[in-house]
Amino acid sequence: MKAFCFDVFGTVVDWRSGVARDAAIFFERNGLTGLDPLEFADAWRSRYQPAMQACRAGDRPYVRLDVLHRENLEYVLAQMRVDIKAIQESDLAWLNMAWHRLDPWPDVVAGLTRLKAKYIIAPASNGNIALMVGIAKRAGIPWDAILGAEVTQAYKPAPQAYLRLAEVLGLEPAQVCMAAAHNNDLAGAHECGLATAFIPRPTEHGPGQTMDLAPAGDWNIVASDFNDLASRAGC
């Protein structure tokens, strides 16, 4: 293996806590009472896969995730009976940027720094370039390259999302290890010939999480966190 490419939302960053934090500020700023920031974060995230599926299925052209997030934001607020027309555009735009302000899990920066000494490290996210750069700059994530859906023009687990990733790096699929906390992501990568690494994030969806608590496939590496991943990779 010559490169590790990482799922970002849930694997590298804690999207639920970060979105809920900014949602709480947004609710208070706009006098919205009785809304639970964590429930809002979960509802917003629940629109993630259906929105991308329209692009995967060819029902609409590729659209950047920032755009899909904004569409999903307006949908969820409407479902929660929030009068969007009464909200200033600047506030809606600010909340949509919550995905750019997410915090990494505590082990991420140290583990990636160790891996970077021996391997190419890059995001393999459904997020667009500006989104990945925003997260990395804020969190000090030391990527060698910013890759993802805007580069591959495909959303995981479409095969192009993995194969184009390896091609852009000038590597064979087997020389790239896809690292993720999501078994379905690793299954997609494995089918395309990439190596795989599972790192569980048992609280990604909150304390009651029931999915992705353990590896569901014969992945090449199973690590407890990013530092353990670095150790298993010889760093």
N, C-alpha and C positions, 0 to 999 in steps of 0.2 A: 504493500500500500504506500502511496505517495501523498495522499490528501485525505483529509477528513472534512466532510461537508455536513452542516448541521441544520436540522429543523430549528426554527427560532421560537415561534409562539408556543410556549409550554415547555420546550426543551431547554432553551437558552434563557428566556425571560418569563417572568411570572405575570402573564397578561391579566389574570383575574383581579389580583390586588391592585395593579396599576390602573386599570380601567375604573374599578370601583372607587379608588381614591379621587380621581379626577371627576367622576360622576357626582360624588358627594359635594364637591366644590361647585359644580355646575348647578345642581339642584338648589343649593343654598343661595347661590347668586341670583337665581331666577324665581325664588320663592316657591319652589316645588316641594311640597310636603307629602309625607306618606309613601315615598318611593324608596325602596331598598337598593342602595348602590350595588351590592353584590348580585342581587337578582337581576338588576339592569345589565350588569356585566355579562352574566350568563345568557340573558336573552339576546344581547347584541352578538355574542360569540356564536349563538345557535344559528344565526343567519349566515355564518361564514361559509360553510360547505355548500348549502343550497345556492348561494350567490355565485360561487366559483363553478358549480356544476353546469350552470347555463353556458358558461364559456367553454367548458370541457366538451359539452354535448354539441357545440356549434350553433346554439340558439342565439348567441350574440358573439361578436368578435372579442378577442382578448381585451380586458379592461383592467387597469391598474387596481391593486387592492385598496389604495386610498379612496378611489372612486366607489368601489363596492362597499367599503366601510361607511362612507357617507350615506349611500342609499339605504343601507341596513340601519344606520342610526336613525334616520327619519322614520323608517318603518316601525322600529321598536318604540320610539317616542310616541308615535301615533297610536300604537297598540296600548300604550300606557295612558292614553287620553291626555297627552300633553299637546297644547295648542302650539304647533311649531311656528305658525305665523306670528305669535306673540314673542318669540325668542329672537334676539338679535343675531344676524348672520355671523358676526364675529364670535359670539358665544358658541354657536353650532360648529363653526370651523375649529375653534379651540378644542372643543370636546372631541371632535374627530381626530385631532392630533394626539389624543391620549395614547394611541398605539405607537407613537414615536417616543413616548416618555416612559416606557416600561423599564422596570428594574430587572437585572439579571439575578438568577439564583445565586446564593453566596459562593458556591464552588466554581462558578463559570469562568471568571477572569483569570484566576490562578491556574485552573486546569488548561484553558486555552493557551495561556502563555507558555506552559510546559510543552504542549503539543506543537506549538509554532516553531519551537527550536529544531524539530525534526521533520515536520510535515507541513504541507500547504493546508491552511485552514480557511474556510469560507462558509458563509451562510448558504443553505439550500432551502430557501424559504419561498412561500407563496407571496411574500411581501415585495413591493416594488423597491427600486434602488434608493430613492429618497427616504423611504421608511426604514430600510436597513441601515443607511448611513446615520439617520437621526438617532436610532437606538444605540448604534455603536459609539458615536461621538459622546453621547450623554453618559454611557455606562463604561467607557474605556475598554471596549471589546477590541482586541488586536487582530482583526481579520487581515489576511493577506489580499483578499479580493472580495468584492461585493457581487454575489451571484444570486439568482432567484428567478422568479416568474417573468420579470421584465427582460431578462437576458434570454431565457429559454422560450418565452412566449407561450408557456403552458403551465397549468396548475397541477401540482402533485395530486393524485398518483398517476397522472398521464405519463406514459413512457418517455416522451420527449423531455419532460422535466428533469429526468435523471440522465438520459443519454446525451442530451445537449450540454448538460453540466460538465460531464467528463470531457466532451469534445472541446469546450471552451478552455478547459485547463490543459489541453493537449495530452490527455491521458486516456488509457483504456478504461472501460468501466470497472474492471476488477482492481484497478489501481486506486480507486476512490472508495472510501468508506462512508456510507450514509449513517449519520448518528442522529437518533431521535428517541423521544419518549413515547412514540406512537407506533404500535405494531403494524397498522395498516400502511404507514409511510415506509417502514422497513420492508414490508412485503412487496410494495411497488418497486423499491430499489433492488431488492433481491431478484425479482423477475427480469430486471434489466441487466443483471450481471454484476451489480455493485456489491462490495462487501458491506456488512451491516453491523451496527453497534446499538444496543438498547441501553438507555439510561432512564430508569423510572423517575417520574415526578408524581408521587402519590397524592399530592395536594393541589395539582394543577387546577382541578375543578372543585376544589374545596374539600372539607373534611369527610364528606360522604362519597368521595370518588369510588367508583366500582370498575372502571375500565383502565387498561394499560398499567395495572399494578405489578405485572410480571411479564416476562417474555412469552410471546405466543408463537414463536417460530424458532428455528435452529439458527439463530443469529451468530455471526462470527465472534462478537464480543458482547458480554453482558457486564455492565459496570454499575456500581452503586451511585457514582456521581462523576463529575468531570475530572477530578483529581485521580480517582480510581481508573478512569478511562486512560488518562495520561500514563499511569503506571503500567497498565496492561499493554499499552502501545510502545513501551520501552523508553518513556521520557522521564 
